[in-house]
């Protein structure tokens, strides 16, 4: 199931498939299948420097993988949820200007922030099978949570 999309500073497009085992990359219209090995990749984000691609894993023990863009064989676990959140189902993801990650933990019905020390903090809790995506808004809105049947602004 095609899912996450991110664009690097060089214009490369990264795409995920949460039922698949790899992240694809598109450069100048050419698709690089199996570009990076990340099982059940979903939400994707490229850091500000364009050095790393982050991929939320949905149908695996809840974690975010970090892929070195210059060397996509270098894939590491950036952060893994604790045992109580192993089935949280990380879904859509975004980042702020400090490269902190914000993740819709769909199965847990939460929105997480991952700070620079790789700590997970639940910023919002709702119903299970809750948010599927997060995005920053403008004005007085801090971020938006996309849910299957509507939006919640926080």
N, C-alpha and C positions, 0 to 999 in steps of 0.2 A: 504494500500500500504506500504509494508515494506520499511524502509528508513534509518534512522540513526543507527550507531553502534558505541559503545565505549567500551573500555576495562579498567577495574579497576586495581589498583596495585596488587590485590589479584588474578587476572586472570578472575574474573567474567566478563561476556559479557552482555552488555545492548543493547537492540534493540527497535526501535520505529516504529510506524505505523502512518503516518500523517492523515489517515482517521479513526484512532481508538481513544480510550479513555485511554489507559494505556501504560506504558513502561514494557517490559518483561526483565527478568534477566535469564541468563544461568550460572549455577555453576556446575562444574564436570559433564557436559553433561545433567543435569536436568534443564528443562525449568520451570521457575516460571512465569506463566501467571498473568497478572494484578498486577505486583510487585509494581508499583507506579501509582497513578492516575494523568495522565497528558493528557489532551485532545489535539489531533492533534500534538503530539510530532513528531519532525522531527530530526534536527541535535542534536547530543548528545556529551557531553564532560564531563570527570571526572577531577576534580581539582587535582593539584599536590599532595596534602596531602591524596587524596582518601577519603575525607570526604563528598563531594557533587557531585551529577550528575546534570548537567545543560541541559535543553531541550528547544530548540527553538520551538515555537508553530506557525504552518503555517496557518491553516484555522480557526483561532481565532483572536481576536484583537491582533496585533503583540506584543509578549512578550516572555521572557525567564523565565522558571520556574526553581527553585532550589529544588532538592530532597536530603534530608539527607540520605546517603547510609545506615547508621546503623539503621535508623528509617524511612523507605520509606513512612510512613503515613504523615510525616512532609514534606509537599510540600508548597512552597511559591513562590509568584511572585518575581523574582530577579530584573527584570527591565521590564517596559512596555513602548512601544513607545507612543509618543504624538498623539493627534487626527489626525494630518496631515499624520501620517504614520500608521494608524490603520490597513490598508489592505496591509502592506508591504510584508507579506508572508515570514517571516524568514525561512530559509531552512538549508543548511549545516552550520556547526560551527566548529571552532577550538579554541585553546587558546595558549598564549605565556608563557614564563617562569615565568611571573609575574601574571599568571592566568587571564589576560585580555582576554575577549572573542572577537572573530572575527566571524561575521555572514554574510552569503549571504542573503540579503533581496531581494529575487527573484522578487516579485511583484513590488517593488519600483525601481528595477534596480540599487541597491546599495550594497556596502559592508560596514558594520558597525563595529566599535570597541566599546566595552563596558568596561569602565575603572573601577578601584577599587572603585570609588565613585558611581558606577552604572549609569554613564552618557553615552548616546549613541552619537557617532560621526560618520558621514558618511565619510569614507575614499575614496570612489570611487563611482562615479555616471556614469551610462551608459544608455542603453535602457531599457525600462520596460520589464518584463519577462527576466531579465538579468541573473545574476550569480545564480548558484544552489549550489555551494560548494566553500570553501576557504581552502587553505593549505599553509603552509610555505615551501619554497624551500631552495636551498643552493646557495652558491656563491653570485652573485650580485642580485639575485632575492629576493625580500622581502616577497611576498606571491603570490600565483597563484589563479586565479578566473576561475572556470569551468563554461562555458556557454554552452547552448545546441548545438551550432555549432562551438565550438572552445575554445581555452584558451587565456586568457589575462594575461601577466606577468607584475607585478608592483613592 
